[in-house]
Amino acid sequence: MPAQDSRDEPHAPDRTGSDGEPGAPAPAARPHVVIVGAGFGGLQVARGLADAPVNVTLIDRHNYHCFQPLLYQVATATLSPADIAWPIRHILSRQANITMLMARAEGVDRARRELLTSEGPIRFDFLVLATGATHSYFGHPEWARFAPGLKDIEDATQLRRRILLAFERAEVASEPETRRRLLTFAIIGGGPTGVELAGSIAEISRHALAPDFKRVDPRTARILLIEAGERLLPALPERLSAHARERLEAMGVEVMTGRPVVDMGADHVTLEGGETIAAATKIWAAGVRASPAAEWLGVAPDRAGRCRVAPDLSVPGAPDIFVIGDTAAVTDSKGRPVPGIAPAAKQMGDHVAAVIAARLAGTAAPGFRYRHAGDLATIGRNAAVVKLGRIELTGFLGWMFWGVVHVYFLVGARNRITVAMSWLWNYLTYQRAARLITGDVEPAPAREIGPLSPPA
Ligand SMILES: Cc1cc2nc3c(=O)[nH]c(=O)nc-3n(C[C@H](O)[C@H](O)[C@H](O)COP(=O)(O)OP(=O)(O)OC[C@H]3O[C@@H](n4cnc5c(N)ncnc54)[C@H](O)[C@@H]3O)c2cc1C
């Protein structure tokens, strides 16, 4: 696609749904709001501007909105990608003042008021950067190829492939040592994603796969949850962390806390103190780094790469540019950092939509105030930990609460129904329907393959 030169012809979507209201600006003269990122934050800004006298352009490198909290279930074959993702165009198709463009943001020209994208520059009157976060390997980018993380649908299907392929390779392996390495899964990072992945891999190996393999026993898979800090789920009270650990251990997960990873390769992971564990599959759930929005804007990021923002979430010195969600460094009323979670991104999205509407109406908007609803993580069947204010839930009750919340917040009736039905089916049968290894599969190294005679 040729680059769009917005200096000659400023980008102004034409589907503005002119309402002809007296005093309302003509559609072409309306301020142009450009939102980058159709995740939790960006989508919320777009929705919040539905009735504002603006033209909105929403830009994302993907054509879908992804419900990240359930990505681990795609990675572990419980759900299919389409169950947790929804086309952005469709979500916003009824909103008359919005245009969606699939493009990759690459920079911001503040002087020209242009967003620089893979498809050319786009002029803006207001810019909202909601581009989320990516993995951080704490100064070891070379670990990314050995221990992929989980951020989007591609990551999830790649992980699913690695996990399922490890069992297939073990089935044809000749040496017990090779099988052992292939059936060792090391999950690095004991936050909610690490806990959820470890629990889910334990379940798939103990239940769904166990009857289907004849040469190896998937129940012997070794699942390690490695955490550098002293406990799992540090955002939750100690009692709930301890409960999560107990439940995981009862499911056969080896929980290793206070054990930073210091090295890894294709077949191993080494912990501080020198212990090296042979593990073919490693998954990174340890650290995140904000998208490069601060770099695009030429402002100094914080340690996690996030952009520091003013109380109304605009960039200091650029009142018409806002940064929200995982990309923004925001503190709550007590000066504590606002966590990188979906409700926080959505609240910031609501806030920025209100600020833009207030500016256009010539009124003042209050500063952003974060309201923390609670923390929750699921461990496995009938097991979750939930903290809502003073209320703490565990076991079946916590698990049901976790399930209802996640189904409720999914986008689209179809996704809610298919996810609820898949969960019910899995619950009743212990099965995982989405056990597909997709893409070209390289043959296993010859040295690993044994004589393929029937099992004794
Ligand atoms: C595996 C996982 C599990 C999680 N579980 C939970 C949970 O249980 N509960 C919870 O509250 N939170 C959870 N989170 C965190 C939550 O998903 C994030 O805090 C939230 O998505 C942040 O919203 P956001 O709008 O800032 O970014 P995102 O939702 O990540 O959206 C960013 C969007 O920007 C787009 N984008 C990025 N860069 C560019 C670019 N250069 N050009 C164009 N588009 C771009 C992306 O494609 C994406 O659509 C989880 C996160 C992950 C990864």
The ligand as an SDF file (V2000), in Angstrom:
LIG
                    3D

 53 58  0  0  0  0  0  0  0  0999 V2000
   -0.8700  -14.4080   29.3280 C   0  0  0  0  0  0  0  0  0  0  0  0
   -1.5130  -13.2340   30.0060 C   0  0  0  0  0  0  0  0  0  0  0  0
   -2.4790  -13.4430   30.9710 C   0  0  0  0  0  0  0  0  0  0  0  0
   -3.0860  -12.3580   31.5990 C   0  0  0  0  0  0  0  0  0  0  0  0
   -4.0420  -12.5920   32.5470 N   0  0  0  0  0  0  0  0  0  0  0  0
   -4.6890  -11.5400   33.0790 C   0  0  0  0  0  0  0  0  0  0  0  0
   -5.7740  -11.7670   33.9860 C   0  0  0  0  0  0  0  0  0  0  0  0
   -6.1160  -12.9170   34.3120 O   0  0  0  0  0  0  0  0  0  0  0  0
   -6.4310  -10.6790   34.4790 N   0  0  0  0  0  0  0  0  0  0  0  0
   -6.0790   -9.4160   34.1180 C   0  0  0  0  0  0  0  0  0  0  0  0
   -6.7220   -8.4650   34.5600 O   0  0  0  0  0  0  0  0  0  0  0  0
   -5.0510   -9.1720   33.3000 N   0  0  0  0  0  0  0  0  0  0  0  0
   -4.3610  -10.2060   32.7660 C   0  0  0  0  0  0  0  0  0  0  0  0
   -3.3330   -9.9820   31.9030 N   0  0  0  0  0  0  0  0  0  0  0  0
   -2.8830   -8.5960   31.6710 C   0  0  0  0  0  0  0  0  0  0  0  0
   -3.7980   -7.8940   30.6970 C   0  0  0  0  0  0  0  0  0  0  0  0
   -4.0780   -8.7100   29.5910 O   0  0  0  0  0  0  0  0  0  0  0  0
   -3.1100   -6.6020   30.2760 C   0  0  0  0  0  0  0  0  0  0  0  0
   -2.8790   -5.8260   31.4180 O   0  0  0  0  0  0  0  0  0  0  0  0
   -3.9920   -5.8250   29.3220 C   0  0  0  0  0  0  0  0  0  0  0  0
   -4.1770   -6.5520   28.1300 O   0  0  0  0  0  0  0  0  0  0  0  0
   -3.3540   -4.4620   29.0110 C   0  0  0  0  0  0  0  0  0  0  0  0
   -4.1800   -3.8030   28.1070 O   0  0  0  0  0  0  0  0  0  0  0  0
   -3.5410   -2.8030   27.0450 P   0  0  0  0  0  0  0  0  0  0  0  0
   -4.6890   -2.2080   26.3070 O   0  0  0  0  0  0  0  0  0  0  0  0
   -2.5630   -1.9280   27.7050 O   0  0  0  0  0  0  0  0  0  0  0  0
   -2.6910   -3.7280   26.0670 O   0  0  0  0  0  0  0  0  0  0  0  0
   -3.0970   -5.0090   25.2520 P   0  0  0  0  0  0  0  0  0  0  0  0
   -4.4090   -5.5610   25.6910 O   0  0  0  0  0  0  0  0  0  0  0  0
   -1.9160   -5.8950   25.2760 O   0  0  0  0  0  0  0  0  0  0  0  0
   -3.3130   -4.4490   23.7780 O   0  0  0  0  0  0  0  0  0  0  0  0
   -2.2670   -3.8960   23.0380 C   0  0  0  0  0  0  0  0  0  0  0  0
   -2.7040   -3.8600   21.5890 C   0  0  0  0  0  0  0  0  0  0  0  0
   -1.7890   -3.0740   20.8790 O   0  0  0  0  0  0  0  0  0  0  0  0
   -1.4580   -3.7040   19.6660 C   0  0  0  0  0  0  0  0  0  0  0  0
   -0.1280   -3.2490   19.3090 N   0  0  0  0  0  0  0  0  0  0  0  0
    1.0100   -3.3910   20.0160 C   0  0  0  0  0  0  0  0  0  0  0  0
    2.0290   -2.7960   19.3810 N   0  0  0  0  0  0  0  0  0  0  0  0
    1.5180   -2.2640   18.2520 C   0  0  0  0  0  0  0  0  0  0  0  0
    2.0740   -1.5160   17.1770 C   0  0  0  0  0  0  0  0  0  0  0  0
    3.3670   -1.2010   17.1540 N   0  0  0  0  0  0  0  0  0  0  0  0
    1.2690   -1.1420   16.1800 N   0  0  0  0  0  0  0  0  0  0  0  0
   -0.0490   -1.4720   16.1750 C   0  0  0  0  0  0  0  0  0  0  0  0
   -0.6380   -2.1730   17.1710 N   0  0  0  0  0  0  0  0  0  0  0  0
    0.1390   -2.5550   18.1890 C   0  0  0  0  0  0  0  0  0  0  0  0
   -1.5340   -5.1940   19.9820 C   0  0  0  0  0  0  0  0  0  0  0  0
   -1.7440   -5.9610   18.8090 O   0  0  0  0  0  0  0  0  0  0  0  0
   -2.7120   -5.2340   20.9420 C   0  0  0  0  0  0  0  0  0  0  0  0
   -3.9280   -5.4370   20.2610 O   0  0  0  0  0  0  0  0  0  0  0  0
   -2.7030  -11.0410   31.2600 C   0  0  0  0  0  0  0  0  0  0  0  0
   -1.7270  -10.8310   30.2840 C   0  0  0  0  0  0  0  0  0  0  0  0
   -1.1580  -11.9220   29.6520 C   0  0  0  0  0  0  0  0  0  0  0  0
   -0.1210  -11.6940   28.5790 C   0  0  0  0  0  0  0  0  0  0  0  0
  1  2  1  0
  2  3  1  0
  2 52  2  0
  3  4  2  0
  4  5  1  0
  4 50  1  0
  5  6  2  0
  6  7  1  0
  6 13  1  0
  7  8  2  0
  7  9  1  0
  9 10  1  0
 10 11  2  0
 10 12  1  0
 12 13  2  0
 13 14  1  0
 14 15  1  0
 14 50  1  0
 15 16  1  0
 16 17  1  0
 16 18  1  0
 18 19  1  0
 18 20  1  0
 20 21  1  0
 20 22  1  0
 22 23  1  0
 23 24  1  0
 24 25  2  0
 24 26  1  0
 24 27  1  0
 27 28  1  0
 28 29  2  0
 28 30  1  0
 28 31  1  0
 31 32  1  0
 32 33  1  0
 33 34  1  0
 33 48  1  0
 34 35  1  0
 35 36  1  0
 35 46  1  0
 36 37  1  0
 36 45  1  0
 37 38  2  0
 38 39  1  0
 39 40  1  0
 39 45  2  0
 40 41  1  0
 40 42  2  0
 42 43  1  0
 43 44  2  0
 44 45  1  0
 46 47  1  0
 46 48  1  0
 48 49  1  0
 50 51  2  0
 51 52  1  0
 52 53  1  0
M  END
$$$$
